[in-house]
């Protein structure tokens, strides 16, 4: 059997490059508040940062892992071509957004990425047909549907703009619709699918039971009400969101119990750093769920979507604390990161430490704003300095990834094929 990782592994390196670029842009965005940078506009650069992070890092990394099983001799060239075109779209967005913000060129590259995502979604659907029907395969199916459904928000923007609805609540609802079902749908269910698949192939018959999966699905749909609540503060909208976050709390608790139980049974199957990344992802998921549960209180809901620090902190907690750490765990479990290597330990420590300190500063400043105590001394310098370790950590991981030949330190699971040697 051809080795799947030999073909798709380099595209994980490309995803890491995109993450490093997004992290560096994040540092530049925060440095704007402390030093003058000529010719740099904040909002267009912010668009580049968010698009590269979401569509260049998380999107490509998730698809690399999902398509790895299906990468046989016949599909290898097709997968490479599609990933190449996706990366062209990401580079196009990286260059065009800082220059023109949303304009003909940046929108064209975004549309190209969107169309390619449909093709890759079909391939991921087909490529995971051998996965456990009631477990990981079901999670992949939900993830794919969530990705497709989320794009309704993108396609609806053109008619909204054509009808002069830019800046209205309908316009912002469409953006929030896309973001909500990307983060809480496509990204989250795909990450859970990857974890479940690994656990299933190592003897855990039901990594996540059907009830837990259904609870996650119901909560993802209902909690979109929070995105509407900022403009429609009707009691029914708040009630729907409150029900959604309570169901999500239940799903989060059941997921935490399932993962902890699996860790006990699979402790010897993975190195310490892999379990650390899974634990960090689990903690990120838990904090995310707890925060959304607090939003069930109407007063807290208003605070959540009116204090920008909370919004940014929540997005980064989801993207960096939950999804990215799970992706790092998958790379460790497949032997793509060798946990005994000093660069890996340094890289993961820098990334995790920077993320934790940055999140702490964001939420602390948001709380100070909420309490009416103003700005903490040196806040913008704190934000910049806590951001710097993250790109340094990713670069360390990338250097390790490129210079090593991906010799697995763990027995490769049977579904991966032969030992990964690239």
N, C-alpha and C positions, 0 to 999 in steps of 0.2 A: 504494500500500500504506500503511495507517495506520502511524504511527510507534509501535513498541512501547514505546520508552523514554519517550515522552510520557505513557504511562499508568502504567507501573510505577516510573519513576524516583522519584516522591515517597515510595514505600514504602521505598526505600533510605534516605531521610532519616529515616523512622520507625525503621528499624533502627539508624541512627546515634544517634538519641535514646536508644534502649534501651541501646546500648553506653555512652553517656555516663552514664546513670543507674547502670548496673552498676558502672562505674568509680568513680563517686562513692561508692556504697555500699561498694566495696572500701576506699576511703580511710577511711570511717567505721569499718569493721571493724578496720582497723589502728590507728585513733586510740583505740579502746577500751582498748588496752594501755598508752597513755601519759597519757590524761586520763579523768576520770570523766564518763560520759554518762548522765544519769538516764533511766530508763524504756526503755532500749535493751537488748534481749537479743541476745547474740551469735549463737547458733545459728539462731533464727528469721530474723534478718537475713541470715545466711549463705545460708539457703535462698532468700531473695528474690534475693540477688546471683547465685547460680548459675543459677537458673531464668531470670532476665531476660537474663543473658549468653548462655546456650545457646539458649533458645527465642525470645527477643526480638531478639537481634542476629544470631547465626550462622544460625539457622533461616530468619528472614525474608529476610536478605540473600542466602543461597543460592537460595531459591525465587524471588526477584526476578530473578536472573540466569538461572536455569533456565527460567522461564516467559516470559522476554522475547520469545523467538522466536514463541511461540504466542499472544501477546496481540494478536489481531486484533479487528476490530469486534464480532464475535459473543461472544467470550469476555471482553472487557474488563470488563464489568459484573460478571461472575461472579468474576473475579480480585480486583477491588476489594472485593467483599463478603467474600470469604474472608479476604483480608488484614485487613480491618476487624475481623472476628470473632476472628482470631488475636491482633490487638493488644488487643482487649477481654480476651481470656484472659490475656495477658501483664500487663496493668494489674491484673487481678484477683489474679494471683499476687503482683505487687509490693506490693499493699496488704494482702492477707490473710496472707501468710507472716510478716511481722514481728509481726502481732497474735496469731495463733493457731498459728504453725508449721504442722505438718501437721494439718489439721482439716477439717470438712465443706466450708467455703467454698474453701479453698486446693486441696483435692483435687478439688472440682467444676470449678474453673477449669483445673486440670492435665488433667483428663479431657476437657474441652472442647477444649483445645489438641491433645490426643492424637487425638481423633476428626477434627478439622479437618486434622491432618497427613496422615491417610490419603487424604482427598479431594485435597489438594494433591499428594500423591505420585502419584496416578493422573493428575492433570493434567500433572505434570512428565514422566511416562512417555510420555503421548500427545504432549505438546508438543515432545519432542525426537526424534520419529520420523525427521526429515530429517537428523539428525546422522550422522556417519560410523559405520557399523555396528560395525566392529571396533575403533573408538577411543572417541571421546567418548560415543557413544550407549551403548556397552557399559558404560562407567564410570557413566553415569547409572542404567542398569538395576541395577548392583550397589549403588550408593548407595541407591536406593529400597528394594531388598530389605533392605539392612542397617538402614535406618530402621525398616521394619516389623518385622523380626526383633528389633530392640532393645527394642521395646515389650512383648515377652513378659515381660521383667523387671519392667515396671510392672504389667501385669495379674496377675502371679503374687503380688504383694504382698498383695492382698485376701484370698485363701485362706490365705496364710501367717499373716496377722494373725488371721484367724478361728479358726485352729487353735492359737493361742497360741505362734507361732514367732517373735514379735518379738525381735530381738536375737540370734537364732541365726545359725549360719553360712549357712543357707539364705536367711534374710532379707537378709544382706549380699551373698550371691552374686547375688540378684536385682537389687539396686541396681547392683552392679558389671557385671552383664550388660548392663543398659541403658546405663550410661556407656561401657563398652568399645566396644560396637557403634555408639554415637553418634559418639564421637571417632574411633575407628580404622576405622569403617565408613562411616556416612552422611556425616559432615562431610568426612572425608579423600577419599573417592572422588568426592564432589560437587565439591570444590575441584579435584581432578585433572581432572575432566570439563570444568570451565570453562576451565582452562588449555589442555587438549587441543583444545577447540572453537575457541578463539581461534587457536591455532597452525595448525589444519587449514584454517581459512578464510583463512589468509595463506600458503598454499602448502606447509605441512609435511604430507606425505601420512600419516605415521604418527608423531604426537607421542609416543605411548607404544605400544610394540609389544605384541601379545597375551600374550607370555610374561611381561613385566613386570606386566601387569594381573593375570594368574593368580597370580603370586608375591605381590602385595599381598593378594589375596583369601585365599590359603592362610595367609599369616602372620597376617591379622586373626583368622581362626578359631582358629589354634593358640595365639596369645599370650593368649587369654582364660584360659589355664591359670594365668597369673601371678595373676589375681584369686582363683583357688581356692587357690593355693599358700600364702597367709597362714595358712590353717586346716588344709589338708591337705598337709603337707610330705612327701608320698610321692615316692620317686625318679621314678616314672613321670610325675607332674605336672610336676616340674622338667624332665624330659627333653623333654616335649611343648613346654613353653614355650621351652626352649633351641633346639629345632628351629625353632620359629616365629620367634624373633628372628634366627636365622641366615638364614632365608629372607627375612625383612624387610630385613636388611642387604643382601642381594643385590638385592632389589627397589629399595631406596633408592639403591644405587649405579647401577643401570641407569636409574632415573628422573633422577638428577642428570646423568648423561652425556647423556640425551635432551634435557633442558631446556637444558643448556649448548650442545649442538649446535644446538638450535632458536634460541637467542639469537644465535648467530653468523649464522644465515641470516636472522633477522628483526630484526637490530639497528636498522635504519632505520625499522622499522614502529612503534616506540614511543618515547616520551620517556624520558629518563634515570631519572626518578623511578619510572616504571612498572617498569623493569628492576631498580631498587633494591629495590622491594617484592617482586618475584618472587625476587630473590636472597636477601632476608631470609627469605622463606617457605621457600626451599630450604635455607638454613642452619638454620632452625628444624626443618624436617623431618629434616635430617641429624643434628642433635643429639639429636632424639627417637629416631631409629633407633639411634644409637650408645649412648644410655643404655639402651634396651631390650636391645641386644646384650650390654651388660655384665651385665644381669640374668640372662643365661644361666649365670653363675657362681652356684651356690647361695648362697654367703655374701653375695654382692652382692644377690641376690634378697631375702633376709631383711632386709637393711639398707634396701632400696628401699621395702618396704611397712611398715616399723616406724618410720622416721624421717619425721615429718609434713612437715618442710620439703621433703624430696625429692618427696613426693607432690604437695604444692601447686605446687612449682616445675615439676614435669613437666606437670601439668594446664595451668598458665598458659603453658608453652612451647608446648604443642600448640594451645591456644585462641588465644593472642595472637601467638606467634612464627610459627606455620605457617598456621593457617586465616585469622586476621584480616588478616595481611599479604597473603595471596593475594586476599582480598576487596577490599582497598584497591587492589591491582594491577588487578583487573578494573574497578573504578570509574575508574582512570586510563586504562586502555586504551579505555574507552568514552567518554571525554571528560567524565565526570561530575565528576571532579576535574581542574582545569586546573593542570598542574605548574608553570607559570610564575608562578602566583599566590603571593604571599608567604604568605598564610594556609595554603595547602596545604603549602608547605615547612616552615613553623613547626609546623603540626599533626602532620605525619608525623615530624618530628624529635623533638618532645616525646614523642609516643607511643612511638616506637622507643627513644629514650633512656631513658625511664622504665621501659619493659619490660625492657631489658637490665640496668639497674642493680638493679631489683627481683629479677630472676632471679639475678643474681650474689650478692646478699645472701642469698637463700633457700638456694642451693646451698652457699654458703660456711658459713652457720650450720649446715646439715645435716651438712657434713663435720666441723665442730668438735664437734658432738654425737657423731658416729661415732667420732672420735678421743679422746673423753672430755675435751675441753678446755673444756667449758662454753659459756656465752653470750658472744658478742662484745660489747664495750662499746657501749652505745647502740643495740642491735640494733632495738628496736621503733621508736625514732625514725627510724632509717635506713629501715626498711620503710615508714613513713608518708611520709617525705620523697621516697622514690623512687617512691611510688605517685601522688603529686599530679600530675606531668607528664602522666600518661596521660589522665585526664578532661579536662585543659586542652587536650591535643592533639586529642581527639575533638571538643570544643566548637569549636575553631578550624576543623576540617574541616567541621563541621555549618554554621557560619556562612557559610563559603565556598560550601558546597553550596546553601544556601537562597537566598543573594543573587545567585548567578550564574544564568544562563539555560541552563546546560549546553551551551554552544557548543563542539562538539568541536574539539580542536586537531589531531586526526589524521583521516585519511580514514576515514569510517565503513565497516565491512565490509558487504558486500552482504547478509548474512543479518540485519543489524539493520534494514535498510530505509533510508528517507531520513535525511538528517542530523538529529541529535537537537536539536530546538529546542522547548523546553517553555514 
